[in-house]
């Protein structure tokens, strides 16, 4: 049961009681003020802290990161951020920044990622990992016909061979062998990218089905988890009939979009009889296309998206989940984080005016 330190903020506590958080099975440590937060952190050593900047969040984050950089810290701020506050975001060493008001989904996505837990829509299949015949605890954060991104409770190095067993819900297991192409230690675990070796036709067909889309009914709305590549081979015809009411598109697992794939997606949005829709956790390839072609998001809005970050000091690269409201609140100025590898500046690795172009209508 992960321990999470959280400021006594009514909106935050209300979200933590929402249905998506029940699956995370969190133990909340509620702090009434900055001194209380420091005391709780020192006593219980939580894995994650969610801190309100109006309750001393900057100072508490700075103290936590100064004593244990591995503790993940999410800062929560009001609707507008001054230049001084943006500098403090960088200086305090926080891992993410959120702006209130926010939805429970936005908070849940960020917390799931920081804890290394799968997000909704990734649980339709089970994956086990063996290294040298030994079963390893593993979590899948991305899966495609070419490979997978895994979080392993085991030290793994580049070039190491992994044996994966993929079991779709209600179907037989498929054995797949892959090679680690990159590995990054994080919080006692290892995040790895695995490239699959040649797949047989049966396994490829199963992965293609798993990695296209998944529709989840969530109360009065649908969550559509989109996966894989959008190309000339991608057809959304089978998805159209079910697109009614309110829809959330989760595009975190969209890995590539070419011009024909973009055209097919835009045509799908034009034909879909959706009452209203929004996009959550958009992948970098999706955002790059949305910033060039406005029809990629159609009449919808993007609530959160991944963005590339880079540390010049040690060449560390990673993607961070950003909240659209946070970028708008900062005047389209991206935050600067501390590099988890060397402690240097982890800076946005693109041109803000280009990458954030999809937000221009909302910024006006």
C-alpha positions as CSV (number, residue, x, y, z in Angstrom):
1,X,0.0,0.0,0.0
2,X,1.9,3.1,-1.2
3,X,2.0,6.0,1.3
4,X,1.1,9.4,-0.2
5,X,1.5,12.7,1.7
6,X,-1.2,15.1,0.7
7,X,-2.0,18.7,1.7
8,X,-5.4,19.1,3.4
9,X,-7.0,20.6,0.4
10,X,-10.7,19.8,-0.1
11,X,-10.5,19.4,-3.9
12,X,-7.5,17.0,-3.6
13,X,-9.1,14.9,-0.9
14,X,-12.4,14.7,-2.9
15,X,-10.5,13.4,-5.9
16,X,-8.6,10.9,-3.8
17,X,-12.0,9.4,-2.8
18,X,-13.0,9.0,-6.5
19,X,-13.5,5.5,-8.0
20,X,-10.2,5.5,-10.1
21,X,-8.1,5.8,-6.9
22,X,-9.6,2.8,-5.2
23,X,-7.5,0.5,-7.5
24,X,-4.3,2.2,-6.3
25,X,-5.0,1.3,-2.7
26,X,-3.2,4.4,-1.3
27,X,-2.6,5.2,2.3
28,X,-3.1,9.0,2.6
29,X,-1.1,11.1,5.1
30,X,-3.1,14.4,5.3
31,X,-1.0,17.4,6.3
32,X,-2.8,20.5,7.7
33,X,0.2,22.8,7.2
34,X,3.8,22.9,6.1
35,X,5.2,21.9,9.5
36,X,2.7,19.0,9.7
37,X,3.8,17.9,6.2
38,X,7.5,17.9,7.2
39,X,6.7,15.9,10.3
40,X,4.6,13.3,8.5
41,X,7.2,12.9,5.8
42,X,10.0,12.4,8.3
43,X,7.9,9.9,10.3
44,X,6.4,7.8,7.5
45,X,8.7,8.4,4.5
46,X,5.9,8.3,1.9
47,X,6.7,7.4,-1.7
48,X,4.9,10.4,-3.1
49,X,3.9,13.9,-1.9
50,X,1.1,16.0,-3.4
51,X,1.5,19.5,-2.0
52,X,-0.5,22.7,-2.3
53,X,1.7,25.7,-3.0
54,X,-0.6,27.8,-0.9
55,X,0.2,25.6,2.1
56,X,4.0,26.0,1.9
57,X,4.3,23.5,-0.9
58,X,7.5,25.0,-2.4
59,X,9.3,24.9,0.9
60,X,8.2,21.4,1.8
61,X,9.1,20.1,-1.7
62,X,12.5,21.7,-1.3
63,X,13.0,20.1,2.1
64,X,11.8,16.6,0.9
65,X,14.0,16.6,-2.2
66,X,17.0,17.9,-0.2
67,X,16.8,14.9,2.1
68,X,15.6,12.2,-0.3
69,X,15.6,13.1,-4.1
70,X,13.9,9.7,-4.8
71,X,10.6,10.8,-3.2
72,X,8.3,11.9,-6.0
73,X,6.7,15.4,-5.5
74,X,3.7,16.8,-7.3
75,X,2.9,20.5,-6.7
76,X,-0.6,21.9,-7.0
77,X,-1.1,25.6,-7.7
78,X,-3.9,28.1,-8.5
79,X,-5.1,29.3,-11.8
80,X,-2.3,31.7,-12.6
81,X,1.5,31.3,-12.1
82,X,3.8,34.2,-11.9
83,X,7.4,34.2,-13.2
84,X,8.7,33.9,-9.7
85,X,6.5,30.9,-9.0
86,X,7.7,29.2,-12.2
87,X,11.3,29.7,-11.0
88,X,10.3,28.1,-7.7
89,X,8.9,25.1,-9.5
90,X,12.3,24.5,-10.9
91,X,14.3,25.3,-7.8
92,X,12.2,23.2,-5.4
93,X,12.9,20.0,-7.5
94,X,9.3,18.9,-7.9
95,X,8.5,16.2,-10.4
96,X,5.1,17.4,-11.7
97,X,3.0,20.6,-11.6
98,X,-0.8,20.6,-11.6
99,X,-3.3,23.5,-11.7
100,X,-6.6,23.7,-9.9
101,X,-9.4,23.2,-10.6
102,X,-8.6,19.8,-12.1
103,X,-10.5,16.6,-12.7
104,X,-9.9,13.3,-10.8
105,X,-8.7,11.8,-14.0
106,X,-5.9,14.4,-14.4
107,X,-4.7,13.8,-10.8
108,X,-5.0,10.0,-11.2
109,X,-3.0,9.9,-14.4
110,X,-0.1,11.9,-12.9
111,X,-0.1,9.8,-9.6
112,X,-0.3,6.5,-11.5
113,X,2.7,7.5,-13.6
114,X,4.7,8.7,-10.6
115,X,4.0,5.5,-8.8
116,X,4.8,3.3,-11.8
117,X,1.2,1.9,-11.9
118,X,-0.7,1.1,-15.1
119,X,-3.3,3.7,-16.1
120,X,-6.9,2.8,-16.9
121,X,-7.2,0.9,-20.2
122,X,-4.0,-1.0,-19.9
123,X,-5.4,-3.9,-17.9
124,X,-7.0,-5.9,-20.7
125,X,-4.2,-8.3,-20.8
126,X,-1.7,-9.8,-18.4
127,X,2.0,-9.9,-19.0
128,X,4.6,-11.8,-17.1
129,X,8.4,-11.5,-17.6
130,X,11.1,-14.1,-17.1
131,X,14.8,-13.5,-17.1
132,X,17.0,-16.6,-17.3
133,X,14.0,-18.8,-16.3
134,X,13.2,-16.6,-13.2
135,X,9.9,-14.8,-13.0
136,X,10.3,-11.1,-12.5
137,X,7.7,-8.6,-11.1
138,X,6.7,-6.4,-14.0
139,X,4.3,-3.6,-15.0
140,X,3.6,-2.8,-18.6
141,X,3.2,0.9,-19.5
142,X,3.2,0.5,-23.3
143,X,2.9,-2.4,-25.7
144,X,3.0,-2.6,-29.5
145,X,3.8,-5.2,-32.2
146,X,7.4,-4.1,-32.1
147,X,8.1,-4.0,-28.4
148,X,7.1,-2.9,-24.9
149,X,7.9,-0.5,-22.2
150,X,8.1,-2.2,-18.8
151,X,8.8,-1.3,-15.2
152,X,10.7,-4.2,-13.6
153,X,11.4,-4.9,-9.9
154,X,14.8,-6.2,-11.0
155,X,18.1,-4.7,-12.3
156,X,18.3,-5.1,-16.1
157,X,20.9,-3.9,-18.5
158,X,20.9,-3.1,-22.2
159,X,21.1,-6.2,-24.4
160,X,19.6,-8.5,-21.9
161,X,17.1,-11.0,-23.2
162,X,13.6,-11.2,-21.7
163,X,10.9,-13.8,-22.2
164,X,7.4,-12.3,-22.1
165,X,4.1,-14.2,-21.7
166,X,1.1,-12.1,-23.0
167,X,-2.3,-13.3,-22.0
168,X,-5.3,-11.4,-23.4
169,X,-8.4,-11.6,-21.2
170,X,-10.1,-14.9,-21.8
171,X,-7.6,-16.1,-24.4
172,X,-4.5,-18.3,-24.5
173,X,-1.1,-17.1,-23.5
174,X,1.5,-16.1,-26.2
175,X,5.2,-16.4,-25.6
176,X,7.4,-13.6,-27.0
177,X,11.1,-13.1,-26.7
178,X,12.6,-9.6,-26.6
179,X,15.9,-7.8,-26.1
180,X,16.4,-4.8,-23.8
181,X,17.3,-1.8,-26.0
182,X,17.4,0.8,-23.1
183,X,17.2,0.7,-19.3
184,X,16.8,3.4,-16.7
185,X,16.9,2.8,-12.9
186,X,14.1,4.6,-11.1
187,X,13.0,4.3,-7.4
188,X,14.5,0.9,-6.9
189,X,13.1,-0.5,-10.1
190,X,14.2,-0.4,-13.7
191,X,12.2,1.1,-16.6
192,X,13.1,-0.7,-19.8
193,X,12.4,-0.6,-23.5
194,X,12.2,-4.1,-25.1
195,X,12.3,-4.8,-28.8
196,X,10.6,-8.0,-29.8
197,X,12.3,-10.6,-31.9
198,X,10.5,-12.0,-35.0
199,X,6.9,-12.8,-34.1
200,X,4.8,-15.6,-35.6
201,X,1.7,-14.6,-37.4
202,X,-0.6,-15.6,-34.5
203,X,1.3,-13.6,-31.9
204,X,1.5,-10.6,-34.3
205,X,-2.3,-10.7,-34.9
206,X,-3.0,-10.8,-31.2
207,X,-0.7,-7.9,-30.4
208,X,-2.2,-5.9,-33.3
209,X,-5.7,-6.4,-31.8
210,X,-4.5,-5.5,-28.3
211,X,-2.6,-2.4,-29.5
212,X,-5.3,-0.8,-31.6
213,X,-7.9,0.4,-29.2
214,X,-9.9,-0.5,-26.1
215,X,-13.2,1.0,-25.1
216,X,-14.2,1.2,-21.4
217,X,-17.6,2.3,-20.1
218,X,-17.1,4.7,-17.2
219,X,-20.5,5.8,-15.8
220,X,-22.1,8.2,-18.3
221,X,-19.0,8.4,-20.6
222,X,-16.7,6.2,-22.6
223,X,-13.0,6.0,-22.3
224,X,-11.4,5.1,-25.6
225,X,-7.7,4.0,-25.2
226,X,-6.0,4.3,-28.6
227,X,-2.8,2.5,-29.2
228,X,0.0,1.9,-31.7
229,X,0.5,3.5,-35.1
230,X,-1.9,5.6,-37.2
231,X,-1.1,4.8,-40.8
232,X,-2.7,4.0,-44.1
233,X,-3.5,0.6,-42.7
234,X,-5.4,2.0,-39.7
235,X,-9.2,1.8,-40.0
236,X,-11.6,3.3,-37.5
237,X,-14.8,2.0,-39.1
238,X,-15.4,-0.6,-36.3
239,X,-15.0,2.1,-33.6
240,X,-17.6,4.5,-35.1
241,X,-20.9,2.7,-34.1
242,X,-20.1,2.9,-30.4
243,X,-19.1,6.6,-30.3
244,X,-22.1,8.2,-28.7
245,X,-22.5,10.5,-25.7
246,X,-19.4,11.9,-24.0
247,X,-16.1,10.3,-24.8
248,X,-12.6,10.6,-23.4
249,X,-9.8,9.7,-25.8
250,X,-6.6,8.5,-24.2
251,X,-3.8,8.6,-26.7
252,X,-0.8,7.9,-24.4
253,X,0.0,4.8,-26.4
254,X,-0.2,6.3,-29.9
255,X,3.3,5.8,-31.1
256,X,3.3,7.1,-34.6
257,X,1.1,9.1,-37.0
258,X,1.8,9.6,-40.7
259,X,-0.2,11.8,-43.1
260,X,-2.6,9.1,-44.1
261,X,-3.1,8.1,-40.5
262,X,-3.9,11.7,-39.6
263,X,-6.4,11.9,-42.5
264,X,-8.1,8.7,-41.3
265,X,-8.3,10.0,-37.7
266,X,-9.7,13.4,-38.7
267,X,-12.3,11.8,-40.9
268,X,-13.3,9.5,-38.0
269,X,-13.8,12.6,-35.8
270,X,-15.9,14.3,-38.4
271,X,-18.2,11.2,-38.8
272,X,-18.4,10.3,-35.1
273,X,-21.7,11.3,-33.5
274,X,-20.2,12.3,-30.2
275,X,-21.9,14.7,-27.9
276,X,-18.6,16.0,-26.5
277,X,-15.1,14.7,-26.2
278,X,-11.7,15.5,-24.7
279,X,-8.2,14.1,-24.9
280,X,-6.2,12.8,-22.0
281,X,-2.5,12.0,-21.7
282,X,-1.7,12.6,-25.3
283,X,1.5,11.1,-26.6
284,X,4.3,13.2,-28.2
285,X,3.5,11.9,-31.7
286,X,-0.2,12.8,-31.2
287,X,0.7,16.4,-30.0
288,X,3.1,17.0,-32.8
289,X,0.4,16.3,-35.3
290,X,-2.3,18.2,-33.3
291,X,0.0,21.3,-33.3
292,X,0.3,21.1,-37.1
293,X,-3.3,20.0,-38.0
294,X,-6.0,21.5,-35.9
295,X,-8.5,18.9,-37.0
296,X,-6.6,16.2,-35.1
297,X,-8.4,17.3,-32.0
298,X,-11.5,18.5,-33.8
299,X,-14.1,20.1,-31.5
300,X,-12.4,18.5,-28.4
301,X,-9.9,19.8,-25.9
302,X,-6.6,18.4,-24.6
303,X,-6.5,18.2,-20.8
304,X,-3.0,16.6,-20.5
305,X,-0.2,15.6,-22.7
306,X,3.3,14.2,-22.7
307,X,6.3,16.4,-23.6
308,X,10.0,15.8,-24.2
309,X,12.5,16.9,-21.7
310,X,16.3,16.8,-21.8
311,X,19.2,17.4,-19.4
312,X,22.2,19.0,-21.2
313,X,24.5,18.0,-18.3
314,X,24.2,14.2,-18.5
315,X,22.1,13.8,-21.8
316,X,19.2,12.2,-19.8
317,X,16.0,12.3,-21.8
318,X,12.4,11.5,-20.7
319,X,8.8,12.4,-21.3
320,X,6.8,14.2,-18.6
321,X,3.0,14.4,-18.4
322,X,1.9,18.0,-18.4
323,X,-1.5,19.5,-17.6
324,X,-2.8,21.9,-20.3
325,X,-4.1,24.2,-17.6
326,X,-0.6,24.4,-16.0
327,X,1.0,25.4,-19.4
328,X,-1.8,28.0,-20.0
329,X,-1.4,29.3,-16.4
330,X,2.3,29.9,-17.1
331,X,1.7,31.8,-20.4
332,X,2.9,28.8,-22.4
333,X,6.2,28.7,-20.6
334,X,7.2,25.1,-19.9
335,X,8.4,24.2,-16.4
336,X,12.0,23.2,-15.7
337,X,12.5,20.1,-13.5
338,X,15.5,18.6,-11.8
339,X,17.2,15.8,-13.7
340,X,16.6,12.5,-11.8
341,X,20.0,11.3,-13.0
342,X,22.4,14.1,-12.2
343,X,20.3,16.8,-10.4
344,X,20.9,19.3,-13.2
345,X,18.2,21.1,-15.1
346,X,15.7,18.9,-17.0
347,X,14.5,21.3,-19.7
348,X,11.8,21.2,-22.3
349,X,13.3,19.8,-25.5
350,X,11.3,21.5,-28.2
351,X,10.2,25.0,-29.3
352,X,7.3,26.0,-27.1
353,X,5.6,28.1,-29.8
354,X,5.6,25.0,-32.0
355,X,4.9,22.2,-29.6
356,X,2.1,24.2,-27.7
357,X,0.5,25.4,-30.9
358,X,-2.6,23.3,-30.2
359,X,-3.2,25.4,-27.1
360,X,-3.2,28.7,-28.9
361,X,-7.0,29.0,-29.2
362,X,-7.4,28.6,-25.5
363,X,-4.5,30.9,-24.7
364,X,-6.1,33.8,-26.6
